[in-house]
Structure formats: C-alpha cells, structure tokens
C-alpha cells in the first residue's frame, strides 16, 4: 500500500480516506499479482502492463473506473447494486456500501478479457 500512501493521505475527509484505503487494500489483497501505480492522479491496478481498474474520489462518491467494456458488460449489475455509471466510471456514493462481489467480478472480467492485450487501454 506504500504506492498509494500519499494519495490516501491527501484525502481531506477522514471517512472518505478510510473507505478509499479500505477498497485499495482489499484489491491489493484479493489480487496480489496486480501491479499498483498512480496514473492520471489516481490509484490504479495493472496486469502485464495493461490497465485493469482505477479509483478516484469526489465530494459525493468514490469513482471506480474499469473501462467502458467492463461497464457495458456489468451495466445491469451496477444498476442493481444501486450505483450510477457513465461510459467510463461507476459512482459509489459515500453513504452506500461497496459491493465487493461486483468489484471482484469486474476485475476478474478485465484480467481475463485483457489477458492477450498488449496496450495499456482497450
């Protein structure tokens, strides 16, 4: 988690900081083979040099960015969890629980779908 320490510490709201740290720690433990980095001022996870998922914070929500293909694939599940999404990110309001099962499915999908992918983005 050293990679994300400065990012996490920069979050002013303590509850948001703790929640962001919690999900980053969860991904790190659940998917220990993913590489961690800060890119575009946000914590992200990569696999063999290709993007898998990133996170960012706003006043209203935690943003999860798994790329458009994953959002398209899981749009129904995202909405069923009570989250809104755009073409590029999922918004998890700070007052809602994180659906870790959904996040796990999205990450697993991206790892499998991008196994032979050689570029950073799709």
C-alpha positions in Angstrom: 0.0 0.0 0.0 3.1 2.2 0.1 2.3 3.1 -3.6 -1.0 4.7 -2.6 0.0 6.2 0.7 0.5 9.8 -0.5 -2.8 9.7 -2.5 -4.8 8.3 0.5 -3.3 10.9 2.9 -4.3 13.7 0.5 -8.0 13.0 1.0 -9.3 15.6 3.4 -12.4 13.8 4.6 -11.4 11.1 7.1 -14.4 8.8 6.3 -13.6 9.1 2.6 -9.9 8.5 3.2 -10.7 5.4 5.3 -13.1 4.0 2.7 -10.7 4.6 -0.2 -7.9 3.0 1.8 -10.2 0.0 2.5 -11.0 -0.7 -1.1 -7.4 -0.2 -2.3 -6.3 -2.6 0.4 -9.0 -5.1 -0.5 -8.0 -5.1 -4.2 -4.3 -5.4 -3.2 -5.0 -8.5 -1.0 -7.6 -10.1 -3.3 -5.5 -9.7 -6.4 -1.9 -9.7 -5.2 -0.5 -10.2 -8.7 -1.8 -6.9 -10.0 0.7 -4.1 -10.1 -0.1 -0.9 -8.3 0.7 2.6 -9.6 -0.5 6.2 -9.6 -1.5 7.4 -13.0 -3.5 10.4 -14.0 -3.5 11.3 -10.3 -5.4 8.2 -9.3 -4.5 4.8 -7.9 -4.8 2.1 -10.4 -4.0 -1.6 -10.9 -2.5 -3.1 -14.0 -1.7 -6.6 -15.2 1.2 -7.3 -17.6 1.3 -3.5 -18.4 -2.4 -3.2 -19.2 -5.0 -1.2 -17.3 -7.4 -3.2 -15.1 -9.1 -0.7 -12.8 -8.6 2.7 -11.1 -10.2 4.7 -8.3 -10.8 8.3 -7.6 -12.7 10.4 -5.1 -15.1 13.3 -5.3 -17.2 15.1 -2.8 -20.2 12.9 -3.5 -18.8 9.5 -4.4 -16.0 7.0 -4.8 -15.4 6.6 -8.6 -14.5 3.2 -10.0 -13.0 3.2 -13.5 -12.8 -0.2 -15.1 -13.0 0.9 -18.8 -16.1 1.1 -21.0 -16.1 -2.6 -22.0 -16.4 -3.7 -18.3 -19.1 -1.1 -17.6 -21.1 -2.3 -20.7 -20.7 -5.9 -19.6 -21.9 -5.2 -16.0 -24.3 -2.3 -16.5 -27.3 -4.3 -15.2 -25.4 -5.5 -12.1 -24.1 -2.0 -11.4 -27.6 -0.5 -11.5 -28.9 -3.4 -9.4 -26.3 -2.6 -6.8 -27.8 0.9 -6.7 -24.9 2.7 -8.4 -25.0 5.1 -11.3 -22.5 4.9 -14.1 -21.3 6.8 -17.1 -19.5 5.2 -20.1 -16.2 5.3 -18.2 -16.9 5.2 -14.4 -19.1 3.8 -11.7 -20.2 6.2 -8.9 -20.4 4.6 -5.4 -22.0 7.2 -3.1 -20.1 7.6 0.2 -23.3 6.6 2.1 -23.6 3.3 0.3 -21.9 0.0 1.0 -19.3 -1.2 -1.5 -20.4 -4.3 -3.4 -17.1 -6.2 -3.2 -18.6 -9.1 -5.1 -19.4 -6.9 -8.1 -15.9 -5.2 -7.9 -14.3 -8.7 -7.9 -16.3 -9.8 -10.9 -15.4 -6.6 -12.8 -11.7 -7.1 -12.0 -11.7 -10.8 -12.9 -13.5 -9.9 -16.2 -10.9 -7.3 -17.1 -8.0 -9.7 -16.3 -9.4 -12.4 -18.4 -10.6 -10.2 -21.2 -7.3 -8.4 -21.5 -5.0 -11.5 -21.0 -3.7 -11.2 -24.5 -4.0 -7.4 -24.7 -0.7 -5.7 -25.3 -1.6 -2.0 -25.0 -2.5 -0.1 -21.8 -6.0 0.8 -22.9 -8.6 -1.2 -24.9 
